[in-house]
């Protein structure tokens, strides 16, 4: 049974995000990168859709998210926007499009918002990017921060391991989260950090904290839709729960189709068109 009916659900906004935290209501968020998937996810009643730069991994086969361009993320976001009626649409700013030049960052942010019709942006980074984030927010663009494991900084980390294991890094994470809230971010994503630390940060902030590999005691959760549906069969981090095995379902369906074609069982007579009956004059 569906949790939410589209007809009963109002359009989710950044203001509703804050109200959900105030009321203790958990926020659900998934990625989507194309019209068909976004429509299904929206109709199921998801609160927010992230057009993530993870599109580079699951849609284009890039090894990291660093190769995703501004044009590519805009293409995916436009596709999602055409499908969505109720979910809040948040778009990642790709690597290099928000990186220390506030004017250039604002130009890129405006282009994403103008060309896609999205409602918010997500930006990886803390204190180092505060001038850029403040500039974008001051232009009226809602921003979701992203701390912890930041895939765009994978080469600095040397991999995709757990972040904030040391006291020094944990303290910086808490400080960055407070600064992002002060700068005006409407929410923060925390990725792959110890659950107790994520809980502490969520309790210390008035804005929602959305976790991915950050334990259950935050204000909401986000997953890559291809991971949770079992479409991505090559990558399964500890924090992913598979809610379906669609990868196996797709392969079986394709295999059945191949066999039917090879055996001349498809198409059948009922799946074929007859010659049109000639009109009698």
N, C-alpha and C positions, 0 to 999 in steps of 0.2 A: 504494500500500500504506500502511495506517495506521501511524503512528509508535508509537502506544500503543493497547493493547486495554483497554477499560474494566475487564474482568474481572481483568486482571493489575495494575491500578493501584490503589494504596492511596489513601485519603483524604489530600489535601494539607493540611497545617497550617502555621501560622507557624513552628513548630520545623523543619519540613521545608525551608522557605525558607532558613533559616540553614544547614542541613546541605548544601543544594544549592550554596550559595556556597562552603562549606568544601571540597567535593569538585570544584569547578570546573564544575558542571553548570549550563547555561544555563536560565533560567526563562522559560516561555512564558505570556503573559497576553493576553486579549482582552476587550473589552466584551461585554455582553449585557444586554438589558433586558426580555425576555419569555420565557415558558416554552418555546416551540418552539425558538427560536434557542439558548437556554441549554442545552437538552437535547442538541442537535446538537453544540455546542461542547464540552460536557462529555464526550460519548461519543467524540469525536475524540481526547480525551486531553490537553486543555489543562491546565496547572498551576493557573492562577488565572483567575477571571472577575471583572472590574470592572463593577459596576453604577454606571456613571459618570453624572455630571450632564450629560454629552454626550447623554444621552437627550433633553434639552431641544432639542438641535439636530436629531437624526436621527429622533426619534419624534414630537416635538411641533411642529417647525418654528420654534422660537425662534431669534432672531438670535444670542443669546449664551446661556451657561449660567446667567445671573443670575436668570432667571425661574423656575427649577426650585424647587419647594417641598419641604418636608419630607414632606408627604403624598404627593407624586408619587414621590419617590425610594423611599419605603417601599413604595408600590404595585409599582413595578418590581422591587425587591429581593425582595418576597414571591413574585412570579411566577417569578423566577429560582431562588429557593431550592427551590421545589416540583419543579424539573426536575433539579437537580444532585445527583449522588451522590459525585463524587470531587474536583472542583476546589475550591480555596479561594475563598470568596466574599468580595469586598471591596466595600464600599459607600462612595460619595462622601458627605461631609457637604456639603449644598448651601450656597450663598452665604447668609451671615447667620446660619447655625446654629452656627457656631464662630468667634466674632469678638471675643474680648476679655473675655468674662464667663465665667470658668471654671465657675461653678455652672450657668448657663444652657446652656453648651456640653455639660456632662456630662448634663444632663437630656435634651437632644436626642440625644446619643449613645446613652444608655440606651434611649430610645424606639425608635431605629432597630434596635438589637440585639435588643430584646425583641420587637418586632412583626414582624421579618423573619426572624430565625433566622440572620442572616449571621454570619460569623466574624471580620470585621475592618472597620475604617473607614479611609478615606483623607481626609487633611486638607491643604488648601493653606496654606502659610505656614511661616515660619521662626521666628527669634528672637522676633518680636512675639507669636506665639501659643503660646510655650512654656508659660505657666501653664495654658492650656486643655488643651494636649496632655498635660502631666504629670497634670493632674486626671483626664482620661479614662483614661489608662493606669493610674493608681493604683487605678481602679475595676475593673481587670481586663479592660479592653477593648483588644485589639491595634490599633495605629495604624500605618498606612503614611503617611509624609510625602510631600509633593509640592512640589518646588522648580523653579526655572527659569521657564519660561513658565507662569503660573498664570491660566487662563482667567477665574477669578472676579475677577481684578484687571485685566481687559482695559482698562478705562477709565483706570486709572492708567498703564498702559504706552502707551496710545494705539494699540493694535493687537495683532496676533498675531505680531510679528516675533521674530527670534532674540534670546535673552536672554544676559546675561553677556558681552557683547562688550568691555566696558571692564574694566580691571584692578580697579577699585574694586568693580564688581558681581560679578566673578569671585571676588574675595576674600570678599565677603559670602556668596556661594553656598557656598563651601567651609566658611566658619564656620557657616552655618546647618545644613549637612549634618552637621557634627560635633556640633552642639548637639542635633539631632534624634536622633542615635544615642545620645548621652548621656542624653537624656530617656527613652529606652526604646522608640523606634520600631523595629519589626521589619524594616522596609524603607523605601526612599525611591524615589519616581518622579522622574526628571529629564526635563523636557520642553523641547525645542527649545533646546539649548545646544551650544556647540562640542564636537566629539567628543573632542578632547584634554583639555579640562577635565573632561568627564564621566568619562573614563578615570582621570584623576588622583583624582577624588573616589571612584570605585569602589574603587580600590586602597588608599585611605586609610581606608576603613570596613570593619568586620567584618560589617555587615548588608548584604543585597543592594541593589543599585541597579538599578532597572528603567527602561530608557530608552524615550523616544518622541521621535524626532528628536534623539537624543543619541549617535549613532554605535554601532559594533559592540562596543566594548571595555568594556561594562558587563555586569552579571550577568544581564540578561534584557531582554525587549522586550515592549511592550504596544502594540496598535493598536485603533482603533475598528473593530469587526467590519464595519460597513456600508461603511467605506472599503476595507478589504482584499478584500472580496467584490465590489466594484464596484457596490454598491447605491446608494451616494451618488455621483452623477455630476456634481455641481456643485462639489465641493471636493476638490482633490487636492494636498495639500502635498508638498514634496520628499521627506519621510521615509516616505511611504506607498508600499508595493509592492502592486499589485493581484494577487491570487492567483486571481481569477475575474472575469468580467464578467456578474454575475447581473442587473444592471440591464437589459442588452440582452436577456437570456434571458427575464426577466419580461415586458418589453414585447412581445416576439415571441409569447410564449404568450398574452397577453391579446389581441393583434391576431388571432391564429389563432382564438381563441374567439369574438371578435366576428364574424368572417367566417362561421364555422360556424353561429352563431345566425341571422345575417342570411340565409344561404342555406338555412336549415332542415336543415342537416346535423348539427346537435346538438339534442336527443339522437337517437341512432339507435334502431332497434327493439330491439337488444340492450341498450340503456341505458334502456329503458322497461319499466314493469310491465304485465303482462297482467291482465285481470279474473280474479279467483280462480275456480277450477273449483267449481261447485256440488256439494256433497256428495250422493251418491245414497243415498236412504233405502231 
